[in-house]
Amino acid sequence: MYVPLDAVRGTLSCIDALFRTVALSDLESCQLFTGFPGTGKTTELKRLAARLANAKDLPTHTIYIDFEEYLDRFAPISITDVMRIIAYCMDREATIAEGKDPATHPGYLEQFFDYISRTDASVKSLGFGAYGSSLMLELKNNPSFRQKAETALEGRFQQFAAEAQEVMAQAVVRLRRAKGVFAERVVVIADGLEKLTPLREEERGRVEESVETLFLTHRDLLRIPCHVIYTFPLWLRFRTAQLGANFGREPLILPMVKVHAPDGSPYEAGITQMTELVRRRLENLAPIFGDDITTTLRPLVEASGGYPRDLMRMVRSLLIDVTDFPVKPVDSARVISELGRSYADTILGTYLDVLVSVAKTHELPKENAADLALFGRLFERWLILAYRNGEEWYDLHPLVRRAPSVQARLLGA
């Protein structure tokens, strides 16, 4: 099912860049990586893990952590959340490498439970122990208990952080001892943090403030005793200029597949690969799109702007709505129009200046911080897409460019 897209995403893939940093760093690196939902971030990170494991010069043991398993992604996050989850996962990985069962050798989980129990005796009365995954699930699903744990840690945070770092460092030593030459280098991939978002608009401020605090205020604590890669919410990339400086390099964004050049002309290599993406899902295009896909499938590819999720949304709509196959050009035009209306409905007058500026310059706003922050919000809503060929550049989603309000501004009406 995998379709290689590196060549049509830019000159140097994000995975190449992440790999080189890990491979060439004398000290433990800390990198940031993000992208739109549905662009294949997790797939790319798992490719990276496999590539690192197979590196002949310095074999690497990778610990992949899906933070969605341990966090309520709609609630504010804290540095204690991140540190306890990483410490738990690294300790568990080392226990498995040693041939032991983490359920009967809870290690850090027991240590953490005892720690918060000593600080708040009421924790012991909640009716679950430190063994297995029950504690981690309770911290995710029980907001009142999570608050108890957070409060218990606040007064002794430095001790908690030092102990968590020590558990991580010992896990690296244990992994190297257990796996020998296959763990000369250890890398943690912390995935899922890019999905942190409020469930209700009135909670946006609290959630976003917690994310900024995590990645800016507590940046030093995000550096752990091995290489680490964190995913992070898209909007943060444009909220502050400090992000890249704080982590030693600019965060990486997994770009869209380039299906057009900045001047709007088609980019055939990208269109071919996006077509192949659909072919791999359907196996045979002809029964669905007919013998001439240039009038049925190609318009969907071009309208998607190289965004795989939007392309598959439109293909799925055709499969559900059309009863007479193969589809006709009018069917493709209809689903493009329907998705276009959904984008047009999100465009407010206050957005138009930034949208028009990006459409004309393909660059980030440079006039003021407010426009840059607004750019991040539009980026997060997929109204603006990122591409790369040499330098990173930006463009409106093709369906946003078609919106009447945007067209009127671009034409000077």
DABEL-V504818 format. One record per backbone hydrogen bond with DSSP energy under -1.0 kcal/mol. CO is the residue of the C=O (numbers start at 1). NH is the residue of the N-H. If there is no record, write none. Layout:
co={CO:CO}
nh={NH:NH}
This chain:
co={6:6:8:13:14:15:16:17:18:19:20:21:29:31:32:33:34:36:40:41:42:43:44:45:46:47:48:49:50:52:52:59:61:63:65:66:67:67:72:73:78:79:80:81:82:83:84:85:86:87:88:89:90:91:92:93:94:95:96:101:101:106:107:108:109:110:111:112:113:114:115:116:120:121:122:123:133:134:135:136:137:138:142:143:144:145:146:147:148:149:150:154:156:157:158:159:160:161:162:163:164:165:166:167:168:169:170:171:172:173:174:175:176:179:180:185:186:187:188:189:189:190:191:192:193:200:201:203:204:205:206:207:208:209:210:211:212:213:224:227:228:229:230:233:234:235:242:243:252:259:261:265:267:268:269:270:271:272:273:274:275:276:277:278:279:282:285:285:286:288:292:293:293:297:298:299:300:304:306:307:308:309:310:311:312:313:314:315:316:317:318:328:328:329:330:331:332:333:334:335:336:337:338:339:340:341:343:344:348:351:352:353:354:355:356:357:358:362:368:369:370:371:372:373:374:375:376:377:378:379:383:385:386:387:389:391:393:395:397:397:398:400:403:404:405:406:407:408:409}
nh={9:10:258:17:18:19:20:21:22:23:24:25:228:230:252:232:254:39:44:45:46:47:48:49:50:51:52:53:54:55:60:185:187:189:191:69:70:71:75:197:82:83:84:85:86:87:88:89:90:91:92:93:94:95:96:97:98:100:99:104:105:109:111:112:113:114:115:116:117:118:119:120:123:124:125:126:137:138:139:140:141:142:146:147:148:149:150:151:152:153:154:157:160:161:162:163:164:165:166:167:168:169:170:171:172:173:174:175:176:177:178:179:180:182:183:61:227:63:229:65:191:231:67:195:196:203:204:207:208:209:210:211:212:213:214:215:216:218:226:188:31:190:33:236:237:238:246:247:34:267:264:261:271:272:273:274:275:276:277:278:279:280:281:282:283:284:288:289:290:327:295:297:298:301:302:303:304:307:257:311:312:313:314:315:316:317:318:319:320:321:322:331:332:333:334:335:336:337:338:339:340:341:342:343:344:345:346:347:351:355:356:357:358:359:360:361:362:394:372:373:374:375:376:377:378:379:380:381:383:382:397:395:256:393:391:389:387:385:400:401:402:403:407:408:409:410:411:413:412}
